[in-house]
């Protein structure tokens, strides 16, 4: 590793320290102004994409998927009956 590469590594590696020092010195007034821009993590969010993901992760025994699971089971039994009746 030559001298310029070593210097670049030190500069990149120390950048989080410099950024954290700048953030630590940020006045409280600036942070209060950003209060409306930042997200509230305690607030419940109703998102269609998130609801879809949760329904796929819930499994067949959950309340959301009981109807779908039962419908799927009845469709498979109907297909099996049709297959059994075929000549």
Buried (B, 14 or more C-beta within 10 A) or exposed (E): EEEEEEEEEEEEEEEEEEEEEEEEEEEEEEEEEEEEEEEEEEEEEEEEEEEEEEEEEEEEEEEEBEEEBEEEEEEEEEEEEEEEEEE
